[in-house]
Amino acid sequence: MKSKFENKGTKLPKDLEKSEEKYRDLYENAPDGYYSLDPDGTILEVNNTWLLMLGYEREEVIGKMKLTELLTDDGLKIFQDTFPEFKSKGSVKNLGYDIKRKDGTLLPVLINATAIYDKNGNFLRSRSIVRDNSAGKEKEKRLVESRDAFFNMLRDLDFSYNEIKGLYEGLIYSFVNAIDAKSPWTKGHSVRVTNYALYIAKEMGLKDKDIETLRRAALLHDIGKIGTYDIILDKPARLTAEEFDLAKMHPAKGEEILMPVSQLRDILPIIRSHHERIDGEGYPNGFKGYKIPLLAKIISVADAFDSMTSERPYRPTPGKEYAISELKKHSGTQFDPQVVEAFLRALGKLRG
């Protein structure tokens, strides 16, 4: 790729030459693979990371290979199903499928692609980031295997009610410990959020049955972070938009992880909705007001308060007074006003 100076036969100024060398080095050796395609799907450009991921030499793919040649049947279907959305929106994010390495093995990846058009709106090419998702898939596989092994054991053995109840509680705390083990920044978070949530529930006069449901949901509200990259949880800076999109998958991922556990079905809507907002600007569904379960609204306030009063790798804790002011500020938009009021009353009683 030549610069406009080189195309005109003019030597690059030294500072620009150094900047271009630095950019090229960052591009070629980035932690993620990069590639671009022409409208026909032929590969136009790849970086070194992409070549290392798939085991090819540059001359084997540039201008000679189409992306579809690297896709499995399932991957091709996902690609074809997404293509109309890609053309209409100009981009797709976190598209997951397997691609074939040169040696025939499969590599699970996440793709973020952007379409590039000319001034007349004609599709010129696409540029994509490809991220190796092997670690995430392996963690998910191990979790599913552990969960299945546990429930197979329960089916094979005739436990008494109390023993089953003890194992059930043990399973919940095993999941909590698994979340805590992901990162020093998540340790203790689930238990603290649970305590805050229970203060709110008691202040609001909820029934014992609802309080017990809330306790289980609060303990497991972040179970989906088991499938989140450690580098995102431990990043010593604010997340990029793409990284935040990956992090935002954890409520739905938590619902998916717990779905097979019939004893936990009643908390699935709460797990999924604990990052929804009253104004509809939350995720993953963008639910508004009454569509958000009350217990999810309670966890949302408790979760936000604990996050604002805990240290993070990218900042020290802002403190309780700041957290309280933020809850008041966003009451009615992000948070349910009645829940915020109940929490502030409960905090006042704890302080007094």
C-alpha positions in Angstrom: 0.0 0.0 0.0 1.7 3.2 -1.3 1.1 6.6 0.1 0.1 9.6 -2.0 3.6 10.9 -1.8 5.1 7.7 -3.2 2.5 7.5 -6.0 3.6 11.0 -7.1 7.2 10.0 -7.0 7.9 12.2 -4.0 9.8 10.8 -1.1 7.9 10.7 2.3 9.0 13.3 4.9 10.9 11.5 7.7 8.2 12.2 10.3 5.4 10.8 8.0 7.6 7.9 7.0 8.1 7.0 10.7 4.4 7.4 11.4 3.5 5.1 8.4 6.0 2.5 9.6 4.6 2.6 13.1 1.0 2.3 11.7 2.0 -0.6 9.4 3.7 -2.4 12.3 0.6 -1.9 14.6 -1.6 -3.1 11.8 0.4 -6.2 10.9 1.0 -7.4 14.4 -2.3 -6.4 16.1 -3.7 -8.9 18.5 -6.7 -9.4 16.1 -6.7 -10.4 12.5 -7.7 -8.0 9.8 -8.8 -8.6 6.2 -10.6 -6.8 3.4 -12.8 -8.2 0.6 -13.9 -6.9 -2.8 -17.6 -7.0 -3.7 -17.2 -10.5 -5.1 -15.9 -11.7 -1.7 -12.3 -12.1 -2.9 -9.6 -11.4 -0.2 -7.8 -8.1 -1.0 -5.6 -7.7 2.1 -4.8 -9.5 5.3 -2.4 -8.7 8.2 0.2 -11.0 9.7 -2.0 -12.0 12.6 -4.7 -13.3 10.2 -2.1 -15.3 8.4 -0.8 -16.8 11.6 -4.3 -17.6 12.9 -5.1 -19.6 9.7 -1.7 -20.9 8.7 -1.6 -19.4 5.2 1.1 -17.5 3.3 0.1 -14.1 1.9 0.6 -15.0 -1.7 -1.8 -18.0 -1.3 -4.8 -15.8 -0.4 -4.4 -12.2 -1.8 -6.5 -12.0 -4.9 -6.8 -15.8 -5.1 -9.1 -16.9 -2.3 -12.7 -16.0 -1.4 -13.8 -15.8 2.2 -16.6 -18.4 1.5 -13.8 -21.0 0.8 -12.9 -20.7 4.5 -16.4 -21.2 5.9 -18.0 -24.4 7.1 -21.6 -25.1 6.0 -22.9 -23.7 9.2 -20.6 -20.7 8.9 -21.7 -20.1 5.3 -25.4 -20.1 6.4 -24.7 -17.6 9.1 -22.8 -15.4 6.7 -25.5 -15.6 4.0 -28.3 -14.9 6.5 -26.4 -11.9 7.9 -25.4 -10.4 4.5 -28.7 -8.6 3.7 -28.4 -6.9 7.1 -24.8 -6.1 6.5 -25.6 -4.4 3.2 -28.5 -2.3 4.7 -26.7 -1.2 7.8 -23.1 -1.1 6.5 -21.8 -3.1 9.4 -22.2 -6.2 11.6 -20.8 -6.8 15.1 -19.8 -10.0 17.0 -20.8 -12.4 14.2 -19.7 -15.8 15.5 -18.9 -18.8 13.4 -16.0 -21.3 12.7 -13.5 -20.8 9.9 -11.2 -23.4 8.4 -7.5 -23.2 8.9 -5.1 -24.4 6.1 -4.5 -27.7 8.0 -8.3 -28.4 8.1 -8.9 -27.7 11.7 -11.6 -25.2 12.7 -11.1 -21.9 14.5 -14.1 -20.3 16.3 -14.1 -16.5 15.7 -16.0 -13.3 16.3 -16.2 -11.0 13.3 -16.8 -7.2 13.2 -17.2 -6.0 9.6 -17.7 -2.6 8.0 -18.8 -1.9 4.4 -17.1 0.9 2.4 -19.0 2.7 -0.4 -18.1 5.3 -3.0 -19.8 8.7 -3.1 -22.6 7.3 -5.3 -23.4 4.6 -2.8 -21.8 1.7 -4.7 -20.3 -1.0 -2.5 -16.5 -1.0 -3.0 -15.2 -3.4 -0.4 -15.5 -4.5 3.2 -13.0 -4.4 6.1 -13.2 -6.9 9.0 -11.7 -7.6 12.3 -11.5 -11.3 13.2 -11.0 -12.3 16.9 -10.0 -15.8 18.0 -12.8 -17.0 20.2 -11.2 -20.4 21.1 -10.7 -19.5 24.8 -14.3 -18.3 25.2 -15.7 -21.5 23.5 -13.5 -23.7 25.7 -14.6 -22.0 28.9 -18.2 -22.3 27.8 -17.7 -26.0 27.0 -16.0 -26.7 30.4 -18.9 -25.0 32.2 -21.5 -27.0 30.3 -19.6 -30.2 31.0 -19.4 -29.4 34.7 -23.0 -28.5 34.9 -24.1 -31.6 33.0 -21.9 -33.8 35.2 -23.4 -32.3 38.3 -27.0 -32.9 37.3 -26.2 -36.4 36.0 -24.9 -37.2 39.4 -28.1 -35.9 41.0 -30.2 -38.1 38.7 -28.2 -41.2 39.6 -28.3 -40.7 43.3 -31.2 -40.8 45.7 -30.6 -37.8 48.0 -32.8 -36.7 50.8 -34.6 -33.4 50.5 -32.1 -31.6 52.9 -29.1 -33.1 51.0 -30.5 -31.9 47.7 -31.3 -28.5 49.1 -27.7 -28.3 50.4 -26.3 -29.3 47.0 -28.6 -26.8 45.3 -27.2 -24.0 47.5 -23.7 -25.3 46.9 -24.3 -25.1 43.2 -25.3 -21.5 43.4 -22.2 -20.6 45.5 -20.0 -22.6 43.1 -21.3 -20.4 40.3 -20.7 -17.3 42.5 -17.1 -18.5 43.2 -16.6 -19.0 39.5 -17.6 -15.4 38.8 -15.3 -14.1 41.6 -12.4 -16.2 40.2 -12.6 -14.4 36.8 -11.0 -11.3 38.1 -9.8 -9.6 41.4 -12.2 -6.7 40.4 -15.3 -9.0 40.5 -14.4 -10.7 43.8 -17.2 -10.2 46.4 -19.3 -8.1 44.0 -22.2 -10.6 43.8 -22.5 -11.0 47.5 -22.4 -7.2 48.1 -25.1 -6.7 45.4 -27.2 -9.3 47.0 -27.0 -7.7 50.4 -27.9 -4.3 49.0 -30.8 -5.8 47.0 -32.2 -7.5 50.1 -32.1 -4.2 52.1 -34.2 -2.7 49.3 -36.6 -5.6 49.2 -37.2 -5.5 52.9 -37.7 -1.7 52.8 -40.3 -2.1 50.1 -42.1 -4.8 52.1 -41.7 -7.6 49.5 -43.0 -11.1 50.4 -40.6 -13.7 51.7 -41.0 -15.8 48.5 -40.0 -12.8 46.4 -37.1 -12.0 48.7 -35.8 -15.5 48.3 -36.1 -15.3 44.5 -34.3 -12.0 44.6 -31.5 -13.4 46.7 -30.8 -16.2 44.1 -31.1 -13.8 41.2 -28.8 -11.3 42.8 -26.1 -13.9 43.6 -26.2 -15.1 40.0 -26.9 -11.8 38.1 -23.3 -11.7 36.6 -23.0 -15.5 35.8 -22.8 -14.5 32.1 -19.4 -12.9 32.8 -17.9 -16.4 32.9 -18.1 -16.2 29.1 -16.5 -12.7 29.0 -12.8 -12.3 28.0 -10.5 -11.8 31.1 -8.7 -9.0 29.2 -12.0 -7.0 29.1 -12.7 -7.5 32.8 -9.1 -6.6 33.8 -8.5 -3.8 31.2 -6.8 -0.9 33.0 -8.6 1.6 30.7 -12.1 2.3 29.6 -13.5 -0.2 27.1 -13.7 0.5 23.4 -17.1 0.4 21.8 -16.4 -3.1 20.4 -15.2 -4.4 23.8 -18.3 -2.9 25.5 -20.5 -4.6 23.0 -18.9 -7.9 24.0 -19.3 -7.1 27.7 -23.0 -6.2 27.1 -23.7 -9.8 26.1 -23.4 -11.1 29.6 -27.1 -10.7 30.8 -28.3 -12.8 27.8 -25.3 -15.2 28.2 -26.2 -15.7 31.9 -29.8 -16.6 30.9 -28.4 -19.1 28.4 -26.0 -20.7 31.0 -28.8 -21.2 33.6 -31.6 -22.2 31.1 -31.1 -26.0 31.6 -31.4 -25.7 35.4 -35.1 -26.1 35.9 -34.9 -25.0 39.6 -33.6 -21.6 38.4 -36.1 -20.9 35.6 -37.9 -18.3 37.7 -34.8 -16.0 37.9 -34.0 -16.1 34.2 -36.0 -12.9 33.2 -34.4 -11.1 36.2 -30.9 -12.1 35.1 -31.6 -11.1 31.5 -33.1 -7.7 32.5 -30.8 -6.4 35.2 -29.1 -3.9 32.8 -32.4 -2.6 31.3 -33.3 1.0 31.9 -36.6 2.7 32.8 -36.2 5.0 29.7 -35.7 2.0 27.3 -32.0 2.8 26.7 -30.7 -0.4 28.4 -29.8 -3.8 27.1 -30.2 -6.5 25.8 -33.9 -5.8 24.9 -34.4 -2.1 25.4 -37.4 -2.7 27.7 -39.1 0.3 29.3 -40.8 0.8 32.7 -43.3 -1.9 33.5 -41.8 -4.4 31.1 -38.8 -4.7 33.4 -39.3 -7.1 36.3 -39.4 -5.3 39.7 -36.6 -7.6 41.0 -34.4 -6.7 38.0 -35.0 -3.0 38.8 -33.8 -3.7 42.4 -30.7 -5.5 41.3 -30.0 -2.7 38.8 -29.8 -0.1 41.6 -27.8 -2.4 43.9 -25.4 -3.3 41.1 -24.8 0.3 40.1 -24.2 1.4 43.7 -21.7 -1.4 44.3 -19.9 -0.7 41.0 -19.6 3.0 41.9 -18.3 2.3 45.4 -15.8 -0.3 44.3 -12.4 0.2 42.6 -12.0 -0.7 39.0 -8.8 -1.4 37.0 -9.3 1.9 35.2 -10.2 4.1 38.2 -10.4 4.4 42.0 -13.8 4.3 43.7 -15.7 7.6 43.4 -17.2 7.0 46.8 -20.6 6.6 48.4 -21.7 10.2 48.3 -21.0 10.3 44.5 -22.9 7.0 44.1 -25.9 8.4 46.0 -25.9 11.6 43.9 -25.8 9.5 40.7 -28.7 7.3 41.8 -30.7 10.5 42.5 -29.6 12.1 39.2 -30.7 9.1 37.1 -33.8 8.2 39.1 -36.7 8.0 36.6 -34.4 7.5 33.5 -32.0 4.7 34.3 -33.4 3.6 37.7 -36.9 3.1 39.1 -37.7 6.0 41.4 -39.5 3.9 44.1 -36.5 1.5 44.2 -34.0 4.4 44.5 -36.1 5.9 47.3 -36.3 2.6 49.2 -32.5 2.1 48.9 -31.8 5.6 50.2 -34.1 5.0 53.1 -32.3 1.7 53.8 -28.9 3.3 53.6 -30.0 6.0 56.0 -31.1 3.3 58.6 -27.8 1.5 58.2 -25.8 4.7 58.7 -28.0 5.7 61.7 
